[in-house]
Amino acid sequence: MTTIYQMNVNELTVEIINSIKAAFKDKTINITVTDTVDETEYLLQSSANKDQLYKAMDDLEAGKGISFTMEELQRKYGGE
């Protein structure tokens, strides 16, 4: 069984630890702690990425985008 808890570190409580213990009784578990990176913030760190994103947004607002249904996109590029 896999369960993912995503929360602010300030929300971590003894009750959450107890719920994990109850869910995985008598089993060995792995606990991995990672910080969550905001994808937009990450992309905007690079000036080249920032320029590209803003240009793409401007193009969409100007009606220069291409519209796809999810089925068309999956047929064209694969996927589930």
Summary of the structure (lengths in Angstrom):
residues: 80
radius of gyration: 20.9
end to end distance: 22.9
largest distance: 58.8
contacts: 107
relative contact order: 0.06
helix: 51%
strand: 0%
